[in-house]
Each structure stands twice: as structure tokens, then as C-alpha cells.
Amino acid sequence: MEGQEVTSAASARMIEIATWLALALFLVVVIGFAWNPGPFGQALAATGISAAILHSCLTYGWKRASTLLAICLVVSFAMENLSSVTGFPFGHYHFVVGDWMPHIGTIPIIVGFLWFGMGYFSWIVAATLLDHADMRLREDGNLFVLPIISAFVMTQWDLVMDPPMATIFRAWVWHDGGADFGVPMSNFAGWFLTSWLFFQLFAFILSLRAPRSPIVREPILRLTAIILYVAPGLTHIVPWLTQQPRAVADAAGHVWQANDIRSTTVVTMALTMAFTATLALMRLTRKWK
């Protein structure tokens, strides 16, 4: 019996090592290539979405994870389609990337799943900052505090991602341009509102039942989420280091320097996403001891 326990522990350790090696490899590939929204970049995005879905199942169970995914898809597609028609809440825009994919209304189907991918990891990062608030939603006002902090963490990602993707790559087009390198300020208000809506619904759903014990050790799950949250931000370092001088124009005809966009993106990432991930990591380390 003792020999079986030793073998089982060794197998579990090997699985854990293999998981970390796979995560490290994925992180390297994301940082190196995910900044380009071509087919390979879209494949990496799909892998990240799959990781978020698997992570949520391991953390909350497949039933509640499925409910969280459904909530996110309904809210994000509703708000994206509303804005594409009326301009509220994000502004007037249309997608170019993913145009070959099936659409929900006017929005490529991958967009809603991208909301969940980054939204879920933002939720876990925010919960870690608040001392595992997702497991204590009935305490300390976490039912309302956690969704607000999660929305800030989520919107940081869009603050980093939107200018290079919209103005340099034109993965989507802002019809009227905007002050943030071609992106309107309304976009960030829309991101905060939309993410807060589904995070608040997340909180209500998860608060209905007592938290369950995750299948995988909780510190490992949270550390994985922190890494996968910050990875899309780190990917902007590569094009910044390899950039070539050139001018780009937004849909309103305003001309920007791509180098300025790249440099500002990296600085913004360092002072938002990377800073937030570092705080979450420090909080997790203290909790782990």
C-alpha cells in the first residue's frame, strides 16, 4: 500500500512538472507571436480561451463554469451588437479580423469567447488581490467589490491591446478615430461597463452555493491564471523591440507614428497589467506560506 502511495505521488509530481513545462512553452510562444492577429495569432487566442474554460471547470466545476461562460457570451454579444448599431457603449466600429467566421449579429463568434478568456483570468487575478474573494463572496462586501475590481483589471488589458490592434493592424476599425492613438475614450468606458455587468452576474451565481474545493491545488490554479492574464500584455514587447519607423492613419485620417504606439503600449502594459499581476503574485505568495 505504501509503495502504491509513493508511485501515485510520483505520478502526480510528473504530471505537475509536465503541466508547468507546457505552460512555459505556451508563454514563450504567446510572447513571441501572439501580437500578430494573423491565423497563428488567432490559433493562440483559441488556445488561451480553451485554457480559460478548462481552468474554470477545475476551479468551480463544469456546471458553474458553463453558466459563467453563457453569461459572458450573452452580455458581451448583446453589448457589442448594440454598439455596432448605435455607438453605445463602445463607439462606432466594425471588425475586420475574423470576418470569415460565423457571426452573432454583426460580431465574429470568436469575440464573445475572447471576452470570456481574458474576463475569466481577470476575475481570478482580482479575486487573488482581494484575498481569494471569489471563495468568500458572502463576506466583506465581496459580492459587489469583486466585480468592480475585476472590471478594472479587465479594462487594463483593453487599454494595452486596443491601440496597436486597431490602428496598426486594423483588426477592427473605429469609424471616427479617437484620442488614444485612434481609439475613442468611450471604448474604455464600454469595456468597464460590459465587464462589470457579467462579473456582477458571475458573483451572484457563485454566491448561491458554498464554494467547492478545486480539483487541482488552488495556489497552482491561481498562479496559472496570473501568468495567462499577463502573457497577452507581454507579447507587445517583441514588436516594440523589432519595430521599424512608419506612419499609420486611423479611419478619421489622423496620422500616428507606429513607434509611438508601440512604445506607449509597452509603458502602459508595465504600469497596469504587469503591475497588477505582480501584486496578485505577491498576495498569492503570502497566502501560500
N, C-alpha and C positions, 0 to 999 in steps of 0.2 A: 504493500500500500504506500509506504514511504517513497519507494522508487517511482511509483506512478505519479505522485505529487511533484517530485523533482523533475520528472520528464515533462509534466504539464506546465510547470513554472518555466522550464527552459523553452518550451514551445511558445508560450505566451511572450517571453522575452524576445525570441526571434521574430515573432510577428510584429512586436512593437518596434524593433530595430528596422525591419523592412519597411514599416509604415513611415518612419522618420526619414529613411533614405529616399523613399518615393516622394515625400513631401518636399525634401530638399531639392531633388531633381526638378520637380514641378515649379518650385520657386525660382530656380535658375532660369528655366525656360520662359516663365512668365516675364521676369525682369528683362530678359534678352529680346523677346519677340512680341509680347502682348500689346506693345504701344502701336503697332501697325494693325488697323482694323480690317486687314485682308482675310482670306479664308483661314489661314493658320491662326490668326488672332481670334477669329470667331470660334474656332475649334477650342482654343484655350479658354475662352469665355464659357463655352458649353461645359467644359471640364470643371471649371470653377462653380458653375451652377449645380452640377451633379454633386460636387463635394458639399455644397451647402445643404442640399436635400438630404444626403446621407448623414451629414453632421446633425441636422435637426432630428432625424429619426433616432440616432444614437442618444441624443440628449433628452428628447421629450417623448419618444415613442412615435411609431408611424402614423397613428390616428391623429394625434395633435399636430404632428409635423404636416400632415396632409391638409389639415384645417388652416394652419398658418400660411401654407403655400396658396391655398384657394383664396384666402382673404387678401393676400398681397396681389394676386393676379386680378381679382375683381376691382380692387381700388385703383391699382396702377393703370390698368387698361381704361377704366372709366375716366380718370383724370387726364391721361394722355390724349384720348379721343376728344374729350371736352375742350382741351387746349388747342388741338389741331383745328377745331372748327371755330371756336370763339376767341382764342387767345388767352383764356383764363384756365389754369393759374400760371402756366409757364411763359406764355408768349406765343407768337405766331411762328410756326416752323413746320418742316416736314422731314421725314427720314429718307436718306439715300442708301445707307448701309442696310442690308437685309431686305432690299426691295424684292428679291426673288423668292423670299419666304412667304408662307401663308400669313395673312393679316387678320387681326381682330379690329374691325372697323378700318381705320387708316394706319394702324400701328403694326409693324412687323412682330410676329409672335414671340421672337426672342426677347423683345424689350421687357415684357412683363416678367419673364424669368430672370432677366438681369436685375430687375428691381429686387427680386427675392434673394438672388445670390449675394449682392452687396448688402441688402437690407438685413438679412439674417445675421451675417457676420458683424454688422454694425450693432445689432441688438445684443449679441453676445459680448462684444467689446464694452458697450455701455453698461451692461449688467455686471461685468467684471469690475469696472471702475466703481460701481456702487455696491461693492461687496456682495456679489452674486445675487443682485436684486431680483433676477428672474425666478429664483427659488424662494424668494421672500416677498411675494407681491402683496400679501396682506399686511405687511409691516411697514412702518416708517413712511407711509405715503408713496411707496414704490409703484403702486398701481398707476399713478399719474406722473411721477417723477421720471421713471424709467423710459416711457415713451418719448418724453421731451428730450432727454439726454441722447437717446438713440437717434432721434431726428437730427440733432446737431452733428452727431458722429457720421451719419449717413450723408448729410449735406456737404460735409467736408470733402467727401470723395468726389462729388459732382463739381465742387469748386476747383478741384485739381484737374479733373478729367475733361470738363466741357470745352474750355478754350482751345486746346490743341486738337481735340477730336472734331469740333465744329468748324473751326476757322482754317486750320492747316489741312486736315484730311477731308473736311466737309462730309463727314459721316452722317450729319444732319445739317440742315440749313435754317438759320434764323432769318426770317424774311426781312426784318427791319434792322438787323445787326444789333449791336449793343456795346456798352461801355467797357465790359470786361473782355477785351480782345474779340469783339464780335458777338459776345453773349450778353443778353439783356439781364438786368438785375432781377426782373420778375421771375426769371428761371429759378433762381436760388430760393426765392420765397415759395415758389411752387413745389420745389423739391422738399423743403422743410414741411410744408402743409401736407403733401401727399404721404411722405414717410411717417409723419406723426399720426395720420389717420389710421394707417394699417398697423403701426406699432401699438396704438391705443387699443385697437381691436385684439391684437396679439395678447396684450396684458389682460384684457377681460376674459379671453378664452382660457389662458393658462391659469388664471386665478380661481377658476371654477373647481379645480381639483387640487389636492395636495401634490407637491412636486414628487416625481418618481426618481429613483436612483438611476443615473445614466448607465448604459451598458458598458461603456469604456470609462476609465478613471477620469473624473471631472477635470482635474488640472490639465491633463493631456488634451482633452477636448477644447478647453478654453485657450490653451496655448496655440493649438492648431488654428482656432478661429482668429486669434490676434494676427498670426502670420498671414493667413489668407485675406484678412482685411487690408493689411498694409501693402501686400505684394502688388496690387494694381497701381498703387502710388509710386512704388519704387521703380516700376517699369519706365517711368518718364526720364530716369537718369540716363539711360542709353542714348536716346535721340538727342538729349541735351549735350552729351559728350561728343557726339558724332555729327552735330548739326553743321549745315552749310548755309551761308548767308543767302537769303532770298526773301522776297516780299510776297504777302498773301493778302487777298481782298475778301472782305465779308460780303454778304448779299446786298448790303446797303452801299457798297462801293468804297467803304473805308479801307485804306491800305495799312497793314500791320507788318512788322518785321517778325519773321518766324523765330529768329534767335531770341527776340524779346519775350515771345510767348513761351518758348522752351525754358528760358532762364527763370521767368516768373513762376512757371508751373512747378519747377523743382523747389524753389524757395517756399512757395505756398505749401507744397507737399510736406516739406521738412518741418514746418511750423504748425501744421494741422494734423494730417494723418499720422505721420511718423511720431509726432509728439504725443498724440492720443494713444497710439499703440504702445509707446514706451511707458506711459503712465499705467496703462492696463497691465502690462507685463510686470511692472514693479508691484502693483497691487496683487497680482496673482502670486508672485514670488513670496510676498509677506504672508499671504493666506496659506501657501503651500507648506511653510515651515512648521 
